[in-house]
């Protein structure tokens, strides 16, 4: 895919900033323009805002609706492909401490309305451009000689419903990492959420895992952002920055509060002996094939 010289220059500057700071925040107005330069159009934006209405119950969290999908980023051929569905597992050893740590979870499949939306394709292209060749702290058990990476996409709706005694927590696990090389989070929309909802706090690796967002040490806080507008996006070097997120609170407690996100976990393939090794195939998805060209 060939980019305009102005967009290419902008992406290079953002990439340099990401390499320096190990996190990158791209506000909505900038991200919409970037996505349009990476193949999306304004006609793709409206369906992306409403695609979360089809989400299903999460396997372990009652306040969440989810689907997920696996994709292969091949940096040698500069293509992304959809991979077959596999179970998902994260452990306490990967800085993810929660009641379902180490549990094999099975999610509903990301389906056609999201997969074939060109906004998603543009987001994949953006992330691939930002992370390709970036030198990072290595996770144990990952194959850093590979030219491929696995991107697990989570499509998530967090729900707070006071009528049901349900408080939606985007990060019930408290301070954590996601066991991957790079995490990217993008807002699709929200309804009936208080202005102080879902603030994301960035912490240095010294912060203690699993403590609540409001119990952390100021000395280890390295940043704070809040996804408010469509396509607000945060990119993190996951093994070098921990993060936590405050709950979703309702404005009108007689109605549910909703927050819809795309979360992109990207890491190198695992080697034999890693807990995810049985679930790390590179076979293509038979029902929903997809191949897109990267930048």
Secondary structure by P-SEA (a helix, b strand, c coil): ccccaaaaaaaaaaaaaaaaccbbbbcaaaaaaaaaaacccccaaaaaaccccccccccccccccccbbbbbbbccccbbbbbcbbbbbbcccccccccccccccccccccccccccaaaaaaaaaaaaacccccccccccccccccbbbbbbbbbbbbbbccccbbbbccccccccccccbbbbbbccccccccccbbbbbbccccccccccccccccccccccccccccbbbbbccccccbbbbbbbbccccbbbbbbbbbbbbbccccccccccccccccccccbbbbbbcc
